[in-house]
Amino acid sequence: MSRVCELTGKKAMVGNNVSHAMNKTKRKFDANLIKKRFFLPEEDRWITLKISTSALKTINKKGITAVLKEAKEKGFIK
């Protein structure tokens, strides 16, 4: 499974390592992902998602059902 957030679609970015002499080499900035279990009271079951930490903050603020509904509308979840 790729390193992509299942709720927001965040993924790795590409940039440069820049040395003191301003030499540039390619590098990769991975998304800050965690694997987390959530309980869905409407369906009375647990789901496991690989999400970014910013998505976790959004879940804590809005609730898992609202965030899942938004992700389905945006097409990140089928």
C-alpha positions as CSV (number, residue, x, y, z in Angstrom):
1,M,0.0,0.0,0.0
2,S,1.3,3.4,-0.9
3,R,2.1,6.2,1.5
4,V,-1.1,8.2,0.8
5,C,-3.6,9.5,3.4
6,E,-6.9,7.7,2.9
7,L,-9.0,10.7,3.9
8,T,-7.2,13.7,2.5
9,G,-5.2,12.3,-0.3
10,K,-1.9,13.7,0.9
11,K,1.2,12.1,-0.5
12,A,4.9,12.5,-0.8
13,M,6.4,15.7,-2.3
14,V,9.7,16.1,-4.1
15,G,12.3,18.7,-3.3
16,N,16.0,19.3,-3.0
17,N,18.6,18.8,-0.3
18,V,20.6,22.0,-0.4
19,S,24.2,21.9,0.9
20,H,26.1,24.9,2.4
21,A,27.8,25.2,-1.0
22,M,24.3,25.4,-2.6
23,N,24.6,22.0,-4.3
24,K,21.2,20.5,-4.9
25,T,20.3,16.8,-4.9
26,K,16.8,15.4,-5.1
27,R,15.0,14.2,-2.0
28,K,11.5,13.1,-1.0
29,F,9.2,14.6,1.7
30,D,6.9,11.8,2.9
31,A,3.5,12.6,4.4
32,N,3.3,12.2,8.2
33,L,1.1,9.1,8.2
34,I,-0.2,6.9,11.1
35,K,-2.3,3.8,11.2
36,K,-5.3,4.3,13.5
37,R,-8.5,2.4,14.4
38,F,-11.8,4.2,14.7
39,F,-15.2,3.0,16.0
40,L,-18.2,3.8,13.9
41,P,-21.2,3.8,16.2
42,E,-23.8,3.9,13.3
43,E,-22.4,0.7,11.8
44,D,-21.3,-0.7,15.2
45,R,-17.9,-1.7,13.9
46,W,-14.2,-0.7,13.9
47,I,-12.3,0.5,10.8
48,T,-8.5,0.9,10.4
49,L,-7.3,3.8,8.3
50,K,-3.9,5.1,7.3
51,I,-4.3,8.8,7.8
52,S,-2.1,11.9,8.1
53,T,-1.8,13.6,11.4
54,S,-3.5,16.7,10.1
55,A,-6.5,14.4,9.2
56,L,-6.4,13.1,12.8
57,K,-6.8,16.6,14.1
58,T,-9.7,17.2,11.8
59,I,-11.4,14.0,13.0
60,N,-10.9,15.1,16.6
61,K,-12.6,18.4,15.7
62,K,-15.4,17.3,13.4
63,G,-15.9,13.7,14.3
64,I,-15.2,10.5,12.2
65,T,-18.6,10.3,10.5
66,A,-18.5,13.9,9.2
67,V,-14.9,13.4,7.9
68,L,-15.8,10.1,6.2
69,K,-18.8,11.7,4.6
70,E,-16.6,14.5,3.2
71,A,-14.0,12.0,1.9
72,K,-16.6,10.0,0.1
73,E,-17.9,13.2,-1.6
74,K,-14.3,14.1,-2.7
75,G,-13.8,10.6,-4.0
76,F,-11.0,9.4,-1.6
77,I,-13.2,6.6,-0.3
78,K,-15.5,4.5,-2.4
